Amino acid sequence: MDQADDILAKAQEQKGKNKGVDNDDIDEDLPHTKTGLVEGGGVEPLEFVPKSLFFSKTMINSSQTDTHVDPPGPDGVMYPQEHKAFMAALEADANERAARRKANEKEANILKEKGNEEFRQGNYNKALALYTEGLTKIKDHTALWTNRAQTNIKLCNYEEAIKDCDWALRVFPNSLKAHIHMGRAHLGLKNYDKARECYKEALACDPKKTALIADYISEVDRAEKASQEEVKAQEVFESGETGVVPLLEKVNKKEQLPVYYSGGFRFMCSFLRKTEDKTLFRTQGGFSIVTEHPCFSKCLSASPRSLSQEELDMLLSGVDMLQMACFQNETNQEILMQTDGLPEKLLRFMEVKLKGQGRLVKASCLELIHTVTLTEIGRTLVIQKFDLSKLLTVLFNLIRTNANLAVSAGCCLNNLALEKRFKLQLRDKIEDNVIPAFESLLKDSSSPKSALPSCVTTMLNLANDSIIRDKLTQRKDLWNILIDFINSHKGKLDEPISVELVEACLGLLANITNEPTALMRECGVNICRQCLEICKNLKHYKLIVSRSLGVLSHVLPNCIPAVEWWSDNGGVDILLYTLKNDDDFSNRKHALKALTGCTQINDHARIFTVDHKGLGTLIKLLKSEDEVVIGNAALCLGHTTQVPKVCAALTKTDILKDLLVLARDGTKPGLQKNCAILIAKLAQGDTR
């Protein structure tokens, strides 16, 4: 390649002589980088220049080559023979560089995987060294930069992490991970506004990550709030207005009797009312009692049955103190829930049968978990840290066996069931423990009635997940239990608890009847029997009626025996009345779907609809803004065309014009199909 260098140098020299200009002046007028000259604008010299950032520039290899290139002619121009040899030299150099880069990439990826393994094991310094070595092999490797940034964050090297993210973004400007890690690094430096900006830039890279970025921004908000609280708490402490700090020193004193600590913890509870005191409790190591206290930590780790009443009382007062510190304080909840081993210890005390103070400890542990589940970050932490199937089984058992704890346990269940992550983690385990425990709870007549609505609502929320819902629909006992509960409590609606139970059971039935199944067809008549009585006699219980109509809209289109029973027992009249008079649009929508199911199968339903002025109501619904309503109205009208003279009556109206407009809309194929079918039936039924 020395020959190629000579060719370029001589050509450049000849070019300068022809123009009468000194080559050194040309070089000085152009900015430089380590890759050579860059035309048009300066670029500050960089530590390295990734290929993707600038231009494709072939470096001339100075190694020996067998390729012979004749020098250019006197005019400095290369003729075909010389040009061919020159291009061959360039091609050989490019191939050599490509092979060398491929080898370097392979080495870099091996180092990256080794670094990832060390990172997963928590060996962050080793991971950092491996990622750094990988970057010596190849610089423009985005994953190496973002992985090293993440490792630096773990090591609290926030400034270095920001530099790593900056280089990653120079290589690949749309790197979601680089923006996120840079945001986390700024958060570590308490640059809250910059952290938010980084997360917003990450969202711009991938708008589908809205929920993820919202969680990161919420973390920044919590951290900023905690920082402000800590500043204020320190000011209060320096003014001498709080006794939390000296009291913490006293309750951590070694070699004292359990009764000494019990009194200290209870006294501490009286201080943990204000945000400033809760903050000082956190900043001064209050939560370290879980793992480092001379007595509390040992008793919390011990077998519950091995503890004396005095030790149990000490645990009770300590857990109460932790609960007070966490109440309405998300940062404290976060610190506590990240304590190693705490979830297992709490569950151990909640699942064992104890008397006296032990029973109170169980209640205190439950109340602590309930307090944490009241906040979004608390629920997230419980989902991350607890064995969820075991937690739910313990909570269901507490509801069944302990009336005093039933309400708190039910509330915990309900709070957790709101979270999508909770449902995802339960999918594979729910059949083993959770559903059997739930069914056992409902079957047990001694179960505290006050907690049952929360338990049913928990399963209702879980059934919003399609996989969990499919598993629930296969439980015949569950179907029968829900029907029996509705039947036994719909006559006791003067009691608020019965109203809640019927509402919850109907809601769960609406979920598990969402798809047609064999059990729906088996239980359809019994379900319709309960819903008919509710719709006839309990119209002032609006939510109960609304959920009953929702259940009917699922059952009647998919269960022939239910349609026959419903139509023979005055059910069509209820549906028509709802369509004509109910102010609630969702109720009318449910009633229309149920009526469509009836008119598809049952002659009596079709004739009753025609004879009771149902056609006019259905024609009006064709002008609805809801696509589903229009489609069902057209379908239902199509069913009524089997009644004599209906086609002739309909063609006298403006319905054909409306249907032709709707059938022409190719953007709504389902609606288009139903309207086209109705037009065809009208044309077939009336030759005009």
ABEGO torsion letter per residue (X at the ends): XAAAAAAAAAAAAAAAAAAGBBAAAAAAABBBBAAEBBBGEBBBBBABBBAAABBBBBBBBABBBABBBBBBBAAGBBBAAAAAAAAAAAAAAAAAAAAAAAAAAAAAAAAAAAAAAAAAAGBAAAAAAAAAAAAAABABBAAAAAAAAAAAAAAGBAAAAAAAAAAAAAABAABAAAAAAAAAAAAAAGBAAAAAAAAAAAAAABAAAAAAAAAAAAAAAAAAAAAAAAAAAAAAAAAGABAAAAAAAAAABBGBBAAAAAAAAAAAAAABABAAAAAAAAAAGAAAAAAABAAAAAAAABBAAABBAAAAAAAAAAAAAAAAAABGBAAAAAAAAABBGAAAAAAAAAABBBBEAAAAAAAAAAAAAAAAAABAAAAAAAAAABBAAAAAAAAAAAAAABAAAAAAAAAAAAAAAABAAAAAAAAAAAAAAAAAAAAAAAABAABBAAAAAAAAAAAAAAAABAAAAAAAAABAAAAAAAAAAAAAAAAAAABAAAAAAAAAAAAAAAAAAABBBAAAAAAAAAAAAAAAAAAAAAAABAAAAAAAAAAAAAAAAABAAAAAAAAAAGAAAAAAAAAAABABAAAAAAAAAAAAAAAAABAAAAAAAAAAGAAAAAAAAAABABAAAAAAAAAAAAAAAABBGAAAAAAABAAAAAAAAAAABAABAAAAAAAAAAAAAAAAABAX
